[in-house]
């Protein structure tokens, strides 16, 4: 497949028809690209005759066309370089709204409750460990975001360039499970929060239903509606959490010591810090999704520091609040009982009851934060699902978003608190996978792709013949899984190495980075030597 040259100023209808004849899942960059002087209607890029007349999905595509006229229906297709937006102040402001709506939320806070209430750490120890953890995870996610403008690809589609065509499908499935897990947890929390606000007069299922309906609407109609919704509530969310600090600050047990000491304290501190890494590192598999409209020459450092700030600062802001509310239950049996009954939602509402109706209003704003977080997660679920099998990429994004919303609502409504406990123990495993992916991605990009001649050739992302199995990446991934097996400390399993530190210490995050990194570098050098090139793509 030839690569378009700079002097190609015309794309013939014969070329486009030829590509479409290979199947709706195969559309070459030549048929999607043009020079800056030639205009191709954006909807024509997505809604080709082959798709609108597809034997199996034509009605999905025709409905998708109607949705796109109201919102956005673009799926995993690459954003052509000449169809990008200008990376100006207003564009970054919209992105700030999206990321603020994703991170300055109750879900970001919930993991911080565990410092005092599960690991028996004091307010100070929990705050320091939590902030360090989310900073590390934010660095990981920010690095992934820098590839968005360069590639024009959703993050999970870019995995093909590190893992090959078929193994990247498996990673897409893993990321779908991760997103679904977070959606179930958020749904349960939404139900608990609304129930706590009404003194349990309103059932948990009502809160779940409200969350489901709004998330369904926002995620189906796409990024434009998410941008608008999240930007509108950016300031109210910040004010609500700030007022929660003021209202509940007197209850923070800032002077109470940790319940654990010595080696057990060290084990708890490291375990909690590791769990907080996963709060922000799990944004990596979808970090670049929101930067694909930026020009290719956008400064990577600008993207990196912007993403680092909009993920780390809001997460740490609400996280310390979660630590404070959790610390109140460290030695207070009544607070601990509230947490056991209604989880973190109960602690949030109880801390603000002194403001009566005003406190309940703040809790309502926090309820909205669950929607802003879930909307982005459900949106990215649809993109990840399209990457699992080739046939899914021939179908629009919105049916898979609807599937995600239906699944998380049904599973959370049927299981309620039982599902929440199961998923909360499953989600750390997703944090491990994101760190394996981050290690391989960083080494590949910074070490093996540092020279211009070895840069990724993003325009070939649709041609499976250019993506053999990347044995080095798969081998390193398996080594990372082995690191999890010997270093994790979770409710359902304590690994051999984890048992050596105190009553158990979660070393999985550190071991997956070490195992996968040490394995990948020599294996990749060997793979390059045997294939006689850095890139598996056959260069023209």
C-alpha positions as CSV (number, residue, x, y, z in Angstrom):
1,X,0.0,0.0,0.0
2,X,1.8,3.2,-1.1
3,X,2.1,6.1,1.2
4,X,0.7,9.4,-0.1
5,X,3.5,11.8,-1.1
6,X,3.5,15.5,-0.4
7,X,2.8,16.4,-4.1
8,X,-0.4,14.3,-4.3
9,X,-3.1,16.9,-4.7
10,X,-6.0,14.7,-5.9
11,X,-7.6,11.5,-4.5
12,X,-9.5,9.8,-7.3
13,X,-12.8,8.1,-6.8
14,X,-11.3,4.9,-8.3
15,X,-8.8,4.8,-5.5
16,X,-11.4,5.2,-2.8
17,X,-13.7,2.6,-4.4
18,X,-10.8,0.2,-4.7
19,X,-10.0,0.5,-0.9
20,X,-13.7,0.1,0.0
21,X,-14.0,-3.0,-2.2
22,X,-11.5,-4.7,0.2
23,X,-14.2,-4.5,2.9
24,X,-15.6,-1.8,5.1
25,X,-13.0,-2.5,7.8
26,X,-10.2,-1.6,5.4
27,X,-9.9,2.1,4.3
28,X,-6.5,3.2,3.4
29,X,-4.9,6.5,4.5
30,X,-4.8,7.4,0.8
31,X,-8.6,7.4,0.6
32,X,-8.9,9.4,3.8
33,X,-6.2,12.0,3.3
34,X,-5.9,15.1,1.2
35,X,-3.7,18.1,1.0
36,X,-4.4,21.1,3.1
37,X,-5.9,22.9,0.1
38,X,-8.4,20.1,-0.6
39,X,-11.5,19.8,1.6
40,X,-13.1,16.5,2.3
41,X,-16.4,16.6,4.2
42,X,-15.6,14.9,7.7
43,X,-18.8,12.8,7.5
44,X,-17.8,11.5,4.1
45,X,-14.6,10.1,5.7
46,X,-16.6,8.0,8.1
47,X,-19.8,7.2,6.1
48,X,-18.5,5.6,3.0
49,X,-20.8,3.8,0.6
50,X,-19.4,0.4,1.8
51,X,-20.4,1.1,5.3
52,X,-23.8,2.6,4.6
53,X,-24.6,-0.5,2.6
54,X,-22.9,-3.0,4.8
55,X,-24.8,-6.3,4.9
56,X,-24.8,-6.6,8.7
57,X,-24.5,-3.1,10.1
58,X,-26.0,-0.7,7.5
59,X,-28.8,0.3,9.9
60,X,-26.3,1.0,12.7
61,X,-24.3,3.2,10.3
62,X,-27.4,5.1,9.1
63,X,-28.5,5.8,12.7
64,X,-24.9,6.7,13.5
65,X,-25.1,9.3,10.7
66,X,-28.1,10.9,12.4
67,X,-26.3,10.9,15.7
68,X,-23.2,12.4,14.2
69,X,-25.2,15.4,12.9
70,X,-26.1,16.1,16.6
71,X,-23.0,15.0,18.3
72,X,-20.1,12.8,17.4
73,X,-20.0,9.2,16.1
74,X,-16.4,8.8,15.1
75,X,-15.0,5.5,16.3
76,X,-11.5,4.1,16.2
77,X,-10.7,5.6,12.7
78,X,-7.6,7.7,12.6
79,X,-8.1,11.5,12.6
80,X,-6.4,12.7,9.3
81,X,-3.7,15.3,9.9
82,X,-5.6,17.9,7.7
83,X,-8.8,17.5,9.7
84,X,-7.3,18.5,13.1
85,X,-8.4,21.5,15.2
86,X,-6.1,24.3,16.2
87,X,-4.4,23.7,19.6
88,X,-5.4,27.1,21.0
89,X,-6.5,28.3,24.4
90,X,-10.1,27.4,23.8
91,X,-9.3,23.9,22.8
92,X,-7.2,23.4,25.9
93,X,-10.0,24.9,28.0
94,X,-12.4,22.2,26.6
95,X,-9.9,19.5,27.3
96,X,-9.6,20.9,30.9
97,X,-13.3,20.5,31.3
98,X,-13.2,16.9,30.2
99,X,-10.3,15.9,32.4
100,X,-11.6,17.9,35.4
101,X,-14.9,16.1,35.0
102,X,-13.1,12.8,34.9
103,X,-10.7,13.4,37.9
104,X,-12.2,15.9,40.3
105,X,-14.8,13.4,41.2
106,X,-16.1,11.0,43.9
107,X,-14.5,8.0,42.1
108,X,-11.1,9.6,42.5
109,X,-11.8,10.1,46.2
110,X,-13.0,6.6,47.0
111,X,-9.6,4.9,46.7
112,X,-8.2,7.3,49.3
113,X,-10.6,6.1,52.0
114,X,-8.7,2.9,52.1
115,X,-5.6,4.5,53.7
116,X,-7.1,5.0,57.1
117,X,-9.9,2.5,56.9
118,X,-8.2,-0.6,55.4
119,X,-4.5,0.0,55.9
120,X,-4.8,1.7,59.4
121,X,-2.6,4.6,58.4
122,X,-2.9,8.1,59.9
123,X,-4.1,11.1,58.0
124,X,-0.5,12.4,57.4
125,X,0.9,9.0,56.3
126,X,-2.1,8.3,54.0
127,X,-2.0,11.8,52.4
128,X,1.7,11.5,51.6
129,X,1.5,8.0,50.2
130,X,-1.6,8.8,48.2
131,X,-0.2,11.9,46.6
132,X,3.0,10.2,45.6
133,X,1.0,7.3,44.2
134,X,-1.3,9.4,42.0
135,X,1.7,11.5,40.8
136,X,3.4,8.4,39.5
137,X,0.2,7.2,37.8
138,X,-0.4,10.7,36.4
139,X,3.1,10.7,34.8
140,X,2.3,7.4,33.1
141,X,-1.0,8.7,31.7
142,X,0.5,12.0,30.6
143,X,3.2,10.2,28.6
144,X,0.5,8.2,26.7
145,X,-1.4,11.4,25.9
146,X,1.6,12.8,24.0
147,X,1.1,10.2,21.3
148,X,-2.4,11.4,20.5
149,X,-1.5,14.4,18.3
150,X,1.3,12.4,16.6
151,X,-0.8,9.4,15.7
152,X,-4.3,10.7,15.4
153,X,-5.2,7.3,16.9
154,X,-7.1,6.2,20.0
155,X,-4.7,4.9,22.6
156,X,-5.8,1.3,22.3
157,X,-5.4,1.3,18.5
158,X,-1.8,2.4,19.0
159,X,-1.1,-0.8,20.9
160,X,-0.8,-2.5,17.5
161,X,2.6,-0.8,17.0
162,X,4.0,-2.3,20.3
163,X,2.2,-5.7,20.5
164,X,1.1,-6.5,17.0
165,X,-2.3,-6.9,15.4
166,X,-3.7,-9.8,17.3
167,X,-2.3,-9.4,20.8
168,X,-3.6,-5.8,20.8
169,X,-7.1,-7.2,20.4
170,X,-6.6,-9.0,23.7
171,X,-5.4,-5.8,25.3
172,X,-8.6,-4.1,24.0
173,X,-10.6,-6.8,25.8
174,X,-8.7,-6.2,29.0
175,X,-9.3,-2.5,28.9
176,X,-13.0,-3.1,28.3
177,X,-13.2,-5.2,31.5
178,X,-11.4,-2.4,33.3
179,X,-13.8,0.3,32.1
180,X,-16.8,-2.0,32.9
181,X,-15.4,-2.5,36.4
182,X,-15.2,1.2,37.1
183,X,-18.7,1.8,35.7
184,X,-20.1,-0.8,38.1
185,X,-18.3,0.7,41.0
186,X,-19.5,4.2,40.0
187,X,-23.1,2.9,39.6
188,X,-23.1,1.4,43.1
189,X,-21.7,4.6,44.6
190,X,-24.3,6.7,42.8
191,X,-27.0,4.5,44.3
192,X,-25.5,4.7,47.8
193,X,-25.0,8.4,47.6
194,X,-28.6,9.2,46.7
195,X,-29.8,6.8,49.3
196,X,-27.6,8.4,52.0
197,X,-28.8,11.9,51.0
198,X,-32.5,10.8,51.7
199,X,-31.8,8.9,54.9
200,X,-32.4,5.7,52.9
201,X,-35.9,6.8,51.9
202,X,-34.9,6.5,48.2
203,X,-33.7,3.1,47.2
204,X,-30.2,2.5,45.9
205,X,-31.7,1.4,42.5
206,X,-33.1,4.8,41.8
207,X,-29.7,6.4,42.0
208,X,-28.3,3.7,39.7
209,X,-31.1,4.4,37.2
210,X,-30.6,8.1,37.1
211,X,-26.8,7.6,36.7
212,X,-27.5,5.1,33.9
213,X,-29.8,7.3,31.9
214,X,-27.6,10.4,31.9
215,X,-24.4,8.5,31.2
216,X,-26.1,6.7,28.3
217,X,-27.2,9.9,26.7
218,X,-23.8,11.7,27.1
219,X,-21.7,8.7,25.9
220,X,-23.8,7.8,22.9
221,X,-23.8,11.4,21.5
222,X,-20.0,11.6,22.0
223,X,-17.2,13.9,22.8
224,X,-19.0,17.2,22.0
225,X,-21.7,16.6,24.6
226,X,-19.2,15.4,27.1
227,X,-17.1,18.5,26.6
228,X,-20.1,20.7,27.1
229,X,-21.5,18.9,30.1
230,X,-18.1,18.6,31.9
231,X,-17.1,22.2,31.2
232,X,-20.4,23.5,32.6
233,X,-19.9,21.6,35.8
234,X,-16.1,22.1,36.2
235,X,-16.5,25.1,38.5
236,X,-19.5,23.8,40.5
237,X,-17.6,20.6,41.2
238,X,-14.5,22.4,42.4
239,X,-16.6,24.7,44.6
240,X,-18.6,21.7,46.0
241,X,-15.4,19.8,47.0
242,X,-13.8,23.0,48.4
243,X,-16.9,23.6,50.6
244,X,-16.8,20.0,51.7
245,X,-13.3,20.6,53.0
246,X,-14.6,23.6,55.0
247,X,-17.7,21.7,56.3
248,X,-15.9,18.5,57.3
249,X,-12.4,19.7,58.0
250,X,-13.0,19.8,61.8
251,X,-13.6,16.0,61.7
252,X,-10.2,15.2,60.1
253,X,-8.2,13.2,62.6
254,X,-5.0,15.0,61.7
255,X,-3.3,14.3,65.1
256,X,-4.2,10.6,65.5
257,X,-1.3,8.2,64.9
258,X,-1.4,5.1,62.7
259,X,-2.7,1.9,64.2
260,X,0.3,0.0,62.6
261,X,3.9,0.5,63.5
262,X,7.4,-0.8,62.5
263,X,7.6,-3.1,59.5
264,X,3.8,-3.4,59.4
265,X,3.6,0.4,58.9
266,X,6.0,0.2,56.0
267,X,4.1,-2.6,54.4
268,X,0.8,-0.7,54.7
269,X,2.3,2.5,53.4
270,X,3.8,0.9,50.4
271,X,0.6,-1.1,49.7
272,X,-1.6,2.0,49.9
273,X,0.8,4.0,47.7
274,X,0.7,1.2,45.1
275,X,-3.1,1.2,45.1
276,X,-3.1,4.9,44.5
277,X,-0.8,4.5,41.5
278,X,-3.6,2.6,39.9
279,X,-6.2,5.4,40.4
280,X,-4.4,7.5,37.8
281,X,-2.3,5.1,35.8
282,X,-5.5,3.4,34.5
283,X,-6.1,6.6,32.5
284,X,-3.2,5.5,30.3
285,X,-5.2,3.1,27.9
286,X,-7.5,6.0,26.9
287,X,-5.2,9.1,27.5
288,X,-4.6,9.9,23.8
289,X,-8.3,9.5,22.9
290,X,-8.9,13.2,23.7
291,X,-5.9,14.6,21.9
292,X,-6.4,13.1,18.4
293,X,-7.8,16.4,17.0
294,X,-4.6,18.3,17.8
295,X,-2.1,19.1,15.0
296,X,0.8,16.6,14.6
297,X,3.4,19.2,15.4
298,X,1.9,20.1,18.8
299,X,4.7,20.3,21.3
300,X,4.9,17.0,23.2
301,X,6.1,18.7,26.4
302,X,3.1,20.9,26.4
303,X,0.8,17.9,26.1
304,X,2.7,16.1,28.8
305,X,2.6,18.8,31.4
306,X,-0.9,19.8,30.6
307,X,-2.1,16.2,31.1
308,X,0.0,15.8,34.2
309,X,-1.6,18.8,35.8
310,X,-5.2,18.2,34.8
311,X,-5.0,14.6,36.1
312,X,-2.7,14.9,39.2
313,X,-4.0,18.2,40.7
314,X,-7.8,17.4,40.8
315,X,-7.2,13.8,41.9
316,X,-4.9,14.9,44.7
317,X,-7.3,17.6,45.7
318,X,-10.3,15.3,46.2
319,X,-8.0,12.5,47.4
320,X,-6.8,14.3,50.4
321,X,-10.5,15.1,51.2
322,X,-11.1,11.3,51.1
323,X,-8.2,10.7,53.4
324,X,-9.6,13.2,55.8
325,X,-13.1,11.7,55.8
326,X,-11.6,8.2,56.2
327,X,-9.3,9.3,59.1
328,X,-12.4,10.3,61.0
329,X,-13.4,6.6,61.1
330,X,-9.9,5.4,62.2
331,X,-10.7,5.6,65.9
332,X,-14.4,6.6,65.8
333,X,-16.6,3.5,65.8
334,X,-19.7,5.4,64.7
335,X,-18.0,6.7,61.6
336,X,-16.6,3.2,60.8
337,X,-20.2,1.8,61.1
338,X,-21.5,4.4,58.6
339,X,-18.7,3.4,56.2
340,X,-19.6,-0.3,56.6
341,X,-23.2,0.4,55.9
342,X,-23.2,2.9,53.0
343,X,-19.5,3.0,52.1
344,X,-17.7,6.2,51.3
345,X,-21.1,7.8,50.2
346,X,-22.3,7.5,53.8
347,X,-19.2,9.3,55.2
348,X,-19.5,12.1,52.6
349,X,-23.2,12.8,53.4
350,X,-22.7,12.4,57.2
351,X,-19.8,14.9,57.2
352,X,-22.1,17.6,55.6
353,X,-25.3,17.1,57.5
354,X,-24.3,20.0,59.8
355,X,-25.1,22.3,56.9
356,X,-28.6,20.7,56.5
357,X,-30.0,21.5,53.1
358,X,-26.8,23.2,51.9
359,X,-24.9,20.1,52.7
360,X,-27.3,17.9,50.8
361,X,-27.1,20.3,47.8
362,X,-23.3,19.8,47.8
363,X,-23.8,16.0,47.9
364,X,-26.0,16.4,44.8
365,X,-23.2,18.2,42.9
366,X,-20.9,15.3,44.0
367,X,-23.5,12.9,42.5
368,X,-23.0,14.7,39.2
369,X,-19.3,14.0,39.4
370,X,-20.1,10.3,39.2
371,X,-21.9,11.0,35.9
372,X,-19.0,13.1,34.5
373,X,-16.5,10.3,35.3
374,X,-18.8,7.5,34.0
375,X,-19.6,9.3,30.8
376,X,-16.0,9.4,29.7
377,X,-15.4,5.8,30.7
378,X,-18.4,4.6,28.8
379,X,-17.4,6.6,25.7
380,X,-13.9,5.0,25.8
381,X,-15.4,1.5,26.3
382,X,-17.1,1.8,22.9
383,X,-13.7,2.6,21.3
384,X,-11.9,-0.2,23.0
385,X,-14.7,-2.7,22.1
386,X,-14.2,-1.8,18.4
387,X,-10.6,-2.9,18.6
388,X,-11.3,-6.4,19.9
389,X,-12.3,-7.9,16.6
390,X,-12.1,-6.7,13.0
391,X,-15.8,-7.1,12.6
392,X,-16.5,-4.7,15.5
393,X,-14.6,-1.9,13.7
394,X,-17.1,-2.2,10.8
395,X,-19.9,-1.2,13.3
396,X,-20.3,2.3,14.7
397,X,-19.3,3.1,18.3
398,X,-22.7,3.8,19.8
399,X,-24.1,0.2,20.0
400,X,-21.1,-0.8,22.1
401,X,-21.6,2.2,24.4
402,X,-25.2,1.2,24.8
403,X,-24.0,-2.4,25.6
404,X,-21.6,-1.0,28.3
405,X,-24.3,1.0,29.9
406,X,-26.7,-1.9,29.9
407,X,-24.2,-4.2,31.4
408,X,-23.0,-1.9,34.2
409,X,-26.6,-1.0,35.1
410,X,-27.8,-4.6,35.2
411,X,-24.8,-6.0,37.0
412,X,-24.7,-3.2,39.6
413,X,-28.5,-3.4,40.2
414,X,-28.5,-7.2,40.6
415,X,-25.4,-7.4,42.7
416,X,-25.4,-4.1,44.5
417,X,-22.9,-4.2,47.4
418,X,-21.7,-7.7,46.6
419,X,-20.6,-6.7,43.1
420,X,-18.9,-3.6,44.5
421,X,-16.8,-5.7,46.8
422,X,-15.9,-8.1,44.0
423,X,-14.9,-5.4,41.6
424,X,-13.0,-3.4,44.1
425,X,-10.7,-6.5,44.6
426,X,-10.5,-7.0,40.8
427,X,-9.6,-3.4,39.9
428,X,-6.0,-3.5,41.3
429,X,-5.3,-6.2,38.7
430,X,-6.2,-3.6,36.0
431,X,-3.7,-1.2,37.6
432,X,-1.0,-3.8,37.2
433,X,-1.8,-4.2,33.5
434,X,-1.6,-0.5,32.9
435,X,1.9,-0.4,34.4
436,X,3.1,-3.3,32.2
437,X,1.7,-1.4,29.2
438,X,3.3,1.8,30.3
439,X,6.7,0.2,30.8
440,X,6.8,-1.4,27.3
441,X,5.3,1.8,25.7
442,X,7.9,4.1,27.3
443,X,10.9,1.8,26.5
444,X,9.8,1.3,22.9
445,X,9.1,5.0,22.3
446,X,12.0,6.6,24.1
447,X,14.7,4.0,23.4
448,X,13.9,2.1,20.2
449,X,12.0,4.9,18.4
450,X,14.2,7.8,19.4
451,X,15.7,8.3,15.9
452,X,13.7,9.8,13.1
453,X,14.2,6.8,10.8
454,X,12.6,4.5,13.4
455,X,9.5,6.7,14.1
456,X,6.1,5.0,14.1
457,X,4.4,4.9,10.7
458,X,0.9,5.7,11.9
459,X,-0.7,5.7,8.5
460,X,-0.4,1.9,8.3
461,X,-2.7,1.2,11.3
462,X,-5.4,-0.5,9.2
463,X,-3.2,-3.0,7.4
464,X,-2.8,-6.2,9.4
465,X,-0.2,-7.5,7.0
466,X,2.2,-5.0,8.4
467,X,1.7,-6.1,12.1
468,X,3.3,-9.5,12.9
469,X,3.2,-10.7,16.5
470,X,5.7,-8.6,18.5
471,X,7.3,-11.4,20.4
472,X,9.4,-9.1,22.6
473,X,6.4,-7.2,23.9
474,X,4.4,-10.4,24.5
475,X,7.3,-12.0,26.3
476,X,7.7,-8.8,28.5
477,X,4.0,-8.7,29.1
478,X,4.1,-12.3,30.4
479,X,7.1,-11.5,32.6
480,X,5.1,-8.6,34.0
481,X,2.3,-11.0,34.8
482,X,4.8,-13.2,36.6
483,X,5.8,-10.2,38.6
484,X,2.2,-9.8,39.7
485,X,2.0,-13.4,40.7
486,X,5.0,-13.3,43.0
487,X,4.5,-9.7,44.4
488,X,0.8,-9.0,44.8
489,X,-1.0,-8.6,48.1
490,X,-4.8,-8.6,47.6
491,X,-7.8,-9.8,49.6
492,X,-8.0,-13.0,47.6
493,X,-4.3,-13.8,47.3
494,X,-1.0,-13.0,49.0
495,X,2.0,-13.8,46.8
496,X,5.2,-15.4,48.3
497,X,7.4,-12.2,48.1
498,X,4.6,-10.1,49.5
499,X,4.5,-12.3,52.6
500,X,8.1,-11.5,53.4
501,X,7.3,-7.9,54.4
502,X,5.2,-7.5,57.6
503,X,1.7,-9.0,57.4
504,X,1.9,-8.6,53.7
505,X,3.0,-5.9,51.3
506,X,1.7,-5.3,47.8
507,X,4.9,-5.1,45.7
508,X,3.1,-6.0,42.5
509,X,3.3,-2.6,41.0
510,X,7.1,-2.4,41.4
511,X,7.8,-6.0,40.3
512,X,5.7,-5.7,37.1
513,X,7.7,-2.6,36.1
514,X,11.0,-4.4,36.9
515,X,10.2,-7.7,35.4
516,X,8.7,-6.4,32.2
517,X,11.3,-3.7,31.7
518,X,14.3,-6.0,32.3
519,X,12.8,-8.6,30.0
520,X,11.8,-6.2,27.2
521,X,15.0,-4.5,26.4
522,X,17.2,-7.5,25.5
523,X,14.3,-9.3,23.9
524,X,13.5,-6.3,21.7
525,X,17.2,-5.9,20.7
526,X,17.2,-9.6,19.7
527,X,13.9,-9.2,17.8
528,X,15.3,-6.2,15.8
529,X,18.5,-8.1,15.0
530,X,16.5,-11.1,13.7
531,X,14.1,-9.0,11.7
532,X,16.8,-6.6,10.6
533,X,14.7,-3.6,11.3
534,X,13.1,-1.7,14.2
535,X,9.6,-1.5,12.7
536,X,7.7,-4.6,11.6
537,X,6.1,-2.4,8.9
538,X,7.6,-2.9,5.5
539,X,8.7,0.5,4.5
540,X,8.0,1.7,0.9
